[in-house]
Amino acid sequence: MRSTLLTTALLCGLWASSAAHAAPPIKSVTLPSGVVVTMTKEGTGARPHTSSVVKVHYRGTLMDSTEFDSSYQRGKPAEFRLDRVIPCWTEGMKLLRVGASARLTCPAETAYGVRGAPPKIGSNQILQFDVELLDILG
């Protein structure tokens, strides 16, 4: 009985702790390509353009929540031009303002398509990215 109560208390504590870090969606937009942008935190800065260089933190997962990439795990934000990444990122990031956080849900056609990105991403995989737009560098 005592261990059951302790286990229940620990699980409730873990749930409350993880729930506190998960921001509820503010709004969700589905683009013509099928990309879904779910805002979790509004930003107040500028919006990037297709050729902008952005500084972001992100976590990429498959639909079963398997993580395949994360700037958080590397301990350093990523920097890249929006016209040199998968279309989902190019389309979705243009809706964010600096300081915003969102989840990008990427249909396979806007991600890696039939070719995938072996070994972690198979053919025709839907991907999700939790992103934070930290800055626009150029």
N, C-alpha and C positions, 0 to 999 in steps of 0.2 A: 504494500500500500504506500509506504513512504517513498519507495523508488518511483512508483507511478506518479505520485504528486510532484516529485522533483523533476521527472521527465516532462510532465505536462507544463510545469512552470518554466523549464528551460526552453521548450518548444514555443510557448507563448511569447517568451522574451525574444527569441530569435525572429519570430514572425513580426512582432512589433518593431524590432530593430530594422528588419529588411523593408517593412512597409513604410517606415519613416523616410527611407532613402528613395523610394519609388514615387516620383512626382505624378500626380494624376494628369491626364491629358487636358490641355486647354482647348484645343480645337484640332480637327483632322481634315485634311484636304486630299482628295484623290485627283491626280493629274491625268490628262488624256492618255498618257502612256501606261497608266495603271499604278504608277508609283504612289504610295500613300505616305504623306508627311503628317505625323502626329506631333504637334507642338506640346512640350511639357513645361517649357519656360520661355516666356517672351524675352526677346532682346531689345535693346534700345539703340544700338549702333546702326551703322550702314549695312546694306545688303550687298553681297558679292555679285559679280557679273560672271559670265561664262569663262572669261579669260583671267579672272582674279586668282591670285595666290592666297590661299587661306591657311590659317593655323587652327587646328582642331584636335580635340580629344575624341576618341570613338571606341566603340566595342562592336565587333561584327559577329553575328550568330546565324546559324542555320535555324529553320523553323522549329526544330526540336530543342532549341536553346544551347546547342553545342557551339562554343566559342571557337572561331577560326582566326581571329585577329583582334588585337587590342593595343591601342597606344597607351592605355592605362597600365597594362602589364609591362610594357617597355619603360614606363616611367617618364615618358617624354611625348609632348604633343607632336602630331604629324603636320607637315607643311607640304602643300601641293597645289598645282594649277587645276582649276575645275574642268578645263577642257582636256585634261589628260588622265581622267579617271572614268569609271563606269558611268554610263548615262544617268543612272539613278542618282548618283551623287551630284552630277552636274545640274540636273533638274531640281532636285530637292533642296540643295544647299542655297540656291538662289532665292528661296522663300524665307530664309532665316536672316535675322539681324544679329550683329555681333552681340554676344551675351546670351543668345538663345540656345535652348536644348530641344532636341526632337528625336523621334524614332523615324527612320526611313525604312519602309517596307518595299523591297525591290523585286518586282516580277523578274523571272529568269531572263526575259528579253532585254531588260534594262540593267542586268548584272553581267554574268559571264555566259549566258545562253547555253547552247548545246555543248560548247567546248569545255565549260566549267573552268576551274582553276585547281587542277589536281595538285596534291593529293587530298586537300581539305574540302574543296568544293566540287561536288559532282555536277554532272550534266543537268541542265534545266532546273537548278536549285533556286528557290525563293530565298532571299537573304533579308536580314534585318540589321540595321545599324543604329545604335544609340549614339548620337553625336552632340557635341558642344562646339559652337562656333566661337572661338576665342578671339580671333583677330583677322583682319584682311591686310595682307602684307604688300599687296601690289595689284 
